[in-house]
């Protein structure tokens, strides 16, 4: 994306007016080779980069591969033998090229351009934090939390009606793979799942207490906001989440400079798979490439690694939900100009085919890709779109100039929790994806034995089919802003439709 660097790839905050304590014992099925790596890994020097090396799954790296990694100047950080992904640090700039030639190595690539000594989401525009006066003066209707009247997004997907049936099951956990989560927030603490929370920034799980939180030096409120949208408790305080009775975990993957690298996300998906997480929310894009091209050996290796991890989580029963992005792009177009890659090096315009150069995680196979809608139920001005790319749509907000909400809601953005016990409005597909994650959690609550595939099928079949907005002139200037292709039941703006929380708990 071309906006200033943010930790959330898909966080579109529109002008709203609005340490390392590695505990491999907590990660089941990380085999002896991972433990050996943990004891032999050394701190990277200022010239080291991080790499993924992909081998056959199930057995771990062979003696030949391990020796080749060492001979090429690499140090194994961890090996995820379940999916055949090895995370390596090396200061040898020819490391990946050298290791690719080794028998048993299926692909290998560098995950970044900036050295490790230098330590992305989907939100648009400015964040409007509610003042203490606004919070104190909020008037709650009977049966509602104080700020719920400002949440136009809940009735937009019939979540308010769903809550009359159920708030969701505490046996269901949604993990927020993101910038970190403030679990001490009064709207999140009642539903926080400590056992499923972790820091994955290095590519290796860190289970130190509080490691999943954004540090005091970071401004990353994104993950906390997303968590509140999903599972803010219905407790007479603040706001209400889409699934306020389920539990929520924090999986931190962004480093202090707000970069989200592949090895961190691989760790996050594997962690979720091994800790019985039912749904993951992914409101970010992986750095440094906005699109990862399969004809580039480094980028292909990154796609390979993260695909293995996300697929592994799905096989373990996890539904992975991702934000579509905020660049108003047609991801089904013949070509797209990507001006911002690599974003940790020297970016330059490159014309790519989005069918061969993938925006990840939303274009990963099996992932539920979510477009954003505003208060009028129309595709948000910023939301990416694309036939056969968008799976469903959900409220992500929009400018009040384009889609003003009905009273008493006064902001076109989405309300969420903020670190330090606060609440704020944000906009973006980052805000749409959590609604879908919440609805998926309600489906899992209602159908506890459903597989990930079955939950997705219900999510799609229970969505409200929404026809193309044609013509789409969101700013009313007489010019078409985007072209929607497809039928009422399956199109490039809304996929199978706008998710329906009431259907999730009644059908």
C-alpha positions in Angstrom: 0.0 0.0 0.0 1.2 3.5 -0.6 0.1 5.2 2.6 2.7 6.0 5.3 4.1 2.9 7.0 1.7 1.4 9.5 1.8 -1.9 11.3 -1.5 -3.0 10.0 -1.5 -3.7 6.3 -5.1 -3.3 5.9 -5.8 -0.7 8.4 -7.5 2.3 6.7 -8.0 5.0 9.2 -10.0 7.6 7.3 -10.4 11.1 8.6 -13.0 10.0 11.1 -13.2 13.0 13.4 -12.9 10.2 15.4 12.3 -10.6 26.5 12.4 -13.0 24.7 11.5 -15.9 26.9 11.2 -18.8 24.5 9.0 -21.6 25.8 9.0 -24.4 23.3 7.3 -26.6 25.8 4.2 -24.6 25.3 4.2 -25.3 21.6 3.1 -28.9 21.1 4.6 -30.9 18.3 7.6 -28.7 17.8 10.1 -31.5 17.6 13.6 -32.0 18.8 15.1 -30.2 15.9 13.4 -27.1 17.0 14.6 -27.5 20.5 18.2 -28.0 19.2 17.8 -24.8 17.2 16.7 -22.9 20.2 19.8 -23.9 22.1 22.2 -23.2 19.3 20.7 -20.0 17.8 22.8 -16.9 18.5 21.8 -13.2 18.5 21.9 -11.9 14.9 24.5 -9.3 14.1 23.7 -6.0 12.6 24.1 -7.3 9.1 21.9 -10.4 9.4 18.8 -11.0 7.5 16.1 -13.6 8.1 15.2 -16.4 5.7 12.7 -19.2 5.3 13.9 -22.6 4.0 11.2 -25.0 3.0 11.7 -28.7 3.0 9.5 -31.8 3.1 7.0 -31.9 6.0 7.0 -34.2 9.0 10.6 -35.2 9.5 12.5 -32.0 10.0 15.6 -30.9 8.2 17.9 -33.7 7.1 21.6 -33.8 8.2 22.5 -32.7 4.7 20.2 -29.6 4.9 21.3 -28.6 8.4 25.0 -28.9 7.3 24.3 -26.9 4.2 22.6 -24.1 6.2 25.6 -23.9 8.5 28.1 -24.0 5.7 26.3 -21.1 4.0 26.6 -19.0 7.1 23.1 -19.7 8.5 21.9 -20.2 12.0 18.6 -22.1 12.6 16.3 -20.1 14.8 13.5 -22.7 14.8 12.2 -25.5 12.6 8.5 -26.0 12.2 8.8 -29.7 11.2 5.0 -30.1 10.9 5.0 -27.9 7.8 8.7 -28.2 6.8 9.5 -24.5 7.3 12.9 -23.5 8.8 13.6 -20.0 10.0 17.2 -19.0 9.6 19.4 -16.0 10.3 22.4 -15.2 8.1 24.6 -12.3 7.1 25.5 -14.1 3.9 23.6 -12.2 1.1 23.9 -15.3 -1.1 22.5 -17.6 1.5 19.1 -18.3 -0.2 20.7 -18.8 -3.6 23.2 -21.2 -2.2 20.8 -23.2 -0.1 18.2 -23.6 -3.0 20.7 -25.9 -4.7 20.9 -28.3 -1.8 19.0 -31.7 -2.2 16.0 -31.7 0.0 15.4 -27.9 -0.1 12.2 -27.2 -2.0 12.4 -23.4 -1.8 14.2 -20.7 0.2 14.0 -16.9 0.3 14.9 -13.8 2.3 12.0 -12.4 4.2 13.2 -8.8 4.4 15.6 -6.2 3.0 16.4 -4.3 6.2 18.9 -6.0 8.6 17.6 -7.6 11.8 19.1 -4.8 13.9 16.3 -2.6 12.4 13.4 -3.6 14.0 1.5 -4.0 8.3 -2.2 -3.5 8.8 -5.3 -2.3 6.9 -6.6 0.9 8.5 -7.4 4.2 6.8 -7.2 7.8 8.0 -7.2 9.3 11.5 -8.4 7.6 14.6 -10.9 9.4 16.8 -10.6 8.4 20.4 -13.6 9.0 22.5 -13.1 11.5 25.3 -13.8 10.7 28.9 -16.8 13.0 28.7 -18.3 11.2 25.7 -17.9 7.8 27.5 -19.4 9.1 30.7 -22.3 10.7 29.0 -23.2 7.7 26.9 -26.8 6.5 27.5 -27.4 2.8 27.3 -30.7 1.4 26.2 -32.1 -1.5 28.2 -30.0 -4.6 27.7 -27.2 -2.7 25.9 -23.7 -1.6 26.9 -23.3 2.2 27.2 -21.6 2.7 23.8 -23.6 0.2 21.9 -26.0 2.8 20.5 -23.0 4.3 18.6 -22.2 0.9 16.9 -24.2 1.1 13.7 -22.2 -1.9 12.5 -23.9 -4.4 14.9 -27.5 -4.0 13.5 -26.0 -3.8 10.0 -25.1 -7.6 10.3 -28.0 -8.3 12.8 -25.6 -8.9 15.6 -27.9 -7.2 18.0 -30.6 -9.7 17.2 -28.1 -12.6 17.4 -27.2 -11.5 21.0 -30.8 -12.1 22.0 -30.2 -15.8 21.1 -26.6 -16.2 22.3 -23.5 -14.3 23.0 -21.3 -17.1 21.8 -19.6 -20.0 23.6 -16.6 -19.7 25.9 -15.3 -22.9 24.4 -14.6 -20.9 21.2 -11.4 -18.8 20.8 -10.6 -16.2 18.2 -6.9 -15.3 17.9 -6.0 -11.8 16.8 -2.8 -12.1 14.7 -1.8 -8.5 14.8 0.2 -5.7 16.5 -0.4 -6.9 20.0 -3.4 -6.8 22.3 -4.0 -5.0 25.7 -5.7 -7.8 27.6 -6.1 -5.5 30.6 -8.8 -3.5 28.9 -12.0 -3.8 30.9 -13.9 -4.8 27.8 -11.4 -7.5 26.9 -10.1 -8.9 30.2 -13.3 -11.0 30.9 -12.8 -12.9 27.6 -9.0 -13.1 27.4 -7.4 -16.5 26.7 -3.9 -16.4 28.2 -3.0 -19.9 27.1 -3.5 -19.1 23.4 -1.6 -15.8 23.5 2.0 -15.4 22.4 4.6 -13.1 20.9 5.7 -14.4 17.5 7.7 -11.4 16.2 11.0 -13.3 15.9 9.4 -16.3 14.2 9.8 -18.2 17.5 7.1 -18.2 20.2 7.7 -16.1 23.2 5.3 -16.8 26.1 6.6 -14.4 28.6 3.8 -12.8 30.6 2.5 -9.8 28.6 4.7 -10.5 25.6 1.5 -10.3 23.4 0.9 -6.7 24.4 2.1 -3.6 22.4 5.0 -2.1 24.4 5.0 1.4 25.8 7.3 2.5 23.0 4.9 1.4 20.3 1.8 3.3 19.1 0.2 0.1 17.7 -3.4 0.1 19.0 -4.6 -1.8 15.9 -4.7 -5.3 17.5 -6.5 -4.1 20.6 -9.1 -2.3 18.4 -9.7 -5.4 16.3 -10.0 -7.6 19.5 -12.8 -5.4 20.8 -14.7 -5.5 17.6 -14.7 -9.3 17.9 -15.2 -10.0 21.6 -15.7 -6.9 23.8 -17.7 -8.3 26.7 -21.3 -7.5 27.2 -20.7 -6.4 30.7 -22.2 -3.0 31.2 -18.9 -1.3 30.3 -18.1 0.4 27.0 -19.0 -1.4 23.8 -20.2 -4.8 22.6 -18.3 -7.2 20.3 -19.9 -9.2 17.5 -19.3 -12.3 19.6 -19.2 -11.0 23.2 -19.3 -14.4 24.8 -16.3 -16.1 23.1 -12.7 -15.8 24.2 -10.0 -13.8 22.5 -6.3 -14.3 22.3 -3.5 -12.1 21.2 -0.8 -13.3 18.8 1.7 -10.4 18.3 3.5 -10.4 14.9 4.6 -6.8 14.4 8.0 -5.6 15.5 8.6 -2.1 17.0 9.0 -0.6 13.6 5.6 -1.8 12.6 6.8 -4.5 10.1 5.1 -7.8 9.9 7.4 -10.4 8.4 6.6 -13.9 7.1 8.4 -15.8 9.8 6.3 -14.1 12.5 3.0 -15.0 10.7 4.2 -18.6 10.1 4.8 -18.8 13.9 1.3 -17.3 14.5 -0.6 -19.7 12.3 1.3 -22.7 13.8 0.7 -21.5 17.3 -3.0 -21.0 16.6 -3.2 -24.5 15.1 -1.5 -26.1 18.1 -3.5 -24.2 20.7 -7.0 -25.1 19.5 -7.8 -21.7 18.2 -11.1 -21.8 16.2 -10.8 -18.6 14.2 -7.9 -16.2 13.4 -8.3 -12.6 12.3 -5.6 -11.3 10.0 -6.0 -7.5 9.4 -2.6 -6.9 7.9 -0.3 -7.6 4.9 3.0 -9.3 5.2 6.1 -7.1 4.6 8.1 -6.2 2.6 6.1 -7.0 -0.6 2.6 -5.7 -1.2 2.4 -8.5 -3.8 4.5 -11.6 -3.7 5.3 -12.8 -7.2 5.6 -16.5 -7.8 8.2 -16.0 -10.6 10.6 -14.6 -8.1 12.4 -17.4 -6.1 12.5 -15.4 -2.8 8.9 -14.2 -3.0 7.8 -17.7 -4.0 9.4 -19.2 -0.9 7.6 -16.7 1.3 4.2 -17.7 -0.3 5.2 -21.3 0.1 6.0 -20.9 3.8 2.9 -19.0 4.8 0.6 -21.2 2.7 1.9 -24.2 4.5 1.2 -22.6 7.9 -2.3 -21.3 7.1 -3.3 -24.6 5.5 -1.9 -26.5 8.6 -4.1 -24.3 10.9 -7.1 -25.0 8.7 -6.5 -28.7 8.8 -6.4 -28.4 12.6 -9.8 -26.8 12.6 -9.0 -23.1 12.4 -10.9 -20.7 10.1 -8.5 -18.0 8.9 -10.2 -14.6 8.1 -8.3 -11.7 6.3 -8.9 -8.1 5.3 -8.9 -7.4 1.6 -6.9 -4.1 1.7 -7.6 -0.4 1.4 -6.2 0.7 -1.9 -9.4 0.6 -3.9 -7.8 -2.0 -6.2 -9.5 -4.6 -8.4 -7.6 -7.7 -7.4 -9.1 -9.5 -10.4 -7.6 -7.0 -12.8 -5.2 -8.0 -15.6 -2.5 -5.8 -14.1 -1.9 -3.6 -11.1 0.9 -1.1 -10.4 2.6 -1.7 -7.1 4.6 1.4 -6.2 5.5 0.5 -2.6 7.5 -2.7 -2.7 9.8 -3.5 -1.0 8.7 -1.2 1.8 11.8 -1.9 3.9 14.2 -1.1 1.0 14.0 1.0 -2.1 10.5 0.7 -3.6 9.8 1.3 -7.3 6.9 1.0 -9.6 6.3 -2.5 -10.9 3.4 -3.7 -12.9 2.2 -7.1 -11.6 -0.5 -9.6 -12.4 -2.5 -10.1 -9.2 -3.3 -13.7 -10.3 0.4 -14.5 -10.2 1.6 -12.0 -7.6 -0.3 -12.5 -4.4 -1.4 -10.1 -1.7 -1.0 -12.2 1.4 -2.7 -13.3 3.6 -6.0 -12.3 1.8 -5.1 -14.2 -1.4 -3.9 -17.3 0.3 -5.8 -20.4 -0.6 -8.5 -21.3 2.0 -8.5 -17.9 3.7 -11.8 -16.0 4.0 -11.2 -12.6 2.2 -13.3 -9.7 3.4 -14.3 -6.5 1.7 -15.6 -3.5 3.6 -18.9 -1.7 3.6 -20.0 1.6 5.0 -23.1 2.7 7.0 -25.3 2.7 3.9 -24.3 -0.9 3.1 -22.3 0.0 0.0 -18.7 -1.0 -0.7 -16.4 1.4 1.3 -14.6 4.0 -0.9 -11.2 2.5 0.0 -12.0 -1.2 0.0 -10.3 -3.5 -2.5 -12.5 -5.7 -4.5 -12.4 -8.4 -7.2 -14.6 -11.2 -8.6 -13.5 -14.6 -7.2 -11.2 -12.8 -4.7 -13.8 -11.4 -2.2 -15.6 -14.0 -0.2 -17.9 -11.9 1.9 -18.3 -8.3 3.0 -18.8 -6.6 6.4 -18.9 -3.2 8.0 -15.5 -1.4 7.8 -16.7 2.2 7.9 -16.4 5.0 5.4 -16.3 8.8 5.4 -19.5 10.4 6.6 -19.4 12.4 3.4 -20.1 9.2 1.5 -22.0 7.0 3.9 -23.3 8.8 7.0 -24.8 6.5 9.7 -28.3 7.0 11.0 -28.8 8.6 14.4 -27.9 8.1 17.2 -24.6 6.9 15.7 -22.6 10.0 14.7 -19.4 8.5 13.2 -19.0 6.6 10.0 -16.2 4.5 11.5 -16.2 1.4 13.6 -15.9 1.5 17.4 -13.3 -0.6 19.0 -11.2 -0.9 22.2 -7.9 0.9 22.6 -5.0 0.4 25.0 -5.3 2.0 28.3 -9.0 1.4 28.8 -10.2 3.7 26.0 -12.4 3.3 22.9 -12.0 4.8 19.4 -13.4 4.9 15.9 -11.3 3.5 13.0 -12.0 2.7 9.4 -10.6 0.1 7.0 -10.9 -3.4 5.8 -9.0 -4.1 9.0 -12.3 -3.3 10.7 -14.4 -5.4 8.4 -12.5 -8.6 8.9 -13.1 -8.8 12.7 -16.9 -8.7 12.0 -16.5 -11.8 9.9 -14.2 -13.5 12.5 -16.9 -12.7 15.1 -19.7 -14.2 13.0 -17.5 -17.3 12.3 -17.1 -17.6 16.1 -20.9 -17.5 16.5 -21.3 -20.2 13.9 -18.7 -22.4 15.7 -20.5 -21.7 19.0 -23.8 -22.9 17.4 -22.1 -25.8 15.6 -19.3 -26.9 17.9 -18.4 -30.0 15.9 -18.2 -28.3 12.6 -14.9 -28.4 10.7 -13.2 -25.3 9.4 -14.6 -26.1 5.9 -18.1 -26.5 7.3 -17.9 -23.2 9.2 -16.8 -21.4 6.0 -19.6 -23.0 4.0 -22.2 -21.8 6.6 -20.6 -18.3 6.7 -21.1 -18.0 2.9 -24.5 -19.6 2.7 -25.9 -17.5 5.5 -24.6 -14.2 4.2 -27.1 -11.7 2.8 -26.7 -11.8 -1.0 -26.0 -8.2 -2.1 -26.1 -7.2 -5.8 -23.4 -5.1 -7.4 -23.7 -1.4 -6.8 -23.9 -0.1 -10.4 -23.0 2.5 -11.1 -20.5 2.9 -8.2 -19.9 6.7 -7.9 -19.2 6.9 -4.2 -18.2 10.6 -4.2 -21.0 11.6 -6.5 -18.7 13.5 -8.9 -20.2 11.9 -12.0 -17.2 9.5 -12.5 -17.3 5.8 -12.0 -15.0 4.9 -9.1 -15.1 1.1 -9.5 -16.7 -1.6 -11.7 -18.4 -4.5 -10.0 -18.6 -7.8 -11.9 -20.7 -10.8 -11.1 -24.2 -11.8 -9.9 -26.2 -10.9 -6.8 -25.0 -14.1 -5.1 -21.4 -13.8 -6.1 -19.7 -10.6 -7.2 -16.5 -8.6 -6.9 -17.8 -6.1 -4.3 -19.5 -8.3 -1.8 -18.5 -11.8 -2.6 -21.4 -14.1 -1.4 -22.9 -11.2 0.5 -22.7 -9.3 3.7 -22.4 -11.6 6.7 -25.4 -12.2 8.9 -24.8 -12.9 12.6 -28.5 -13.8 13.3 -28.4 -16.5 10.7 -25.2 -17.8 12.3 -27.0 -18.5 15.6 -30.4 -19.6 14.2 -29.6 -21.8 11.2 
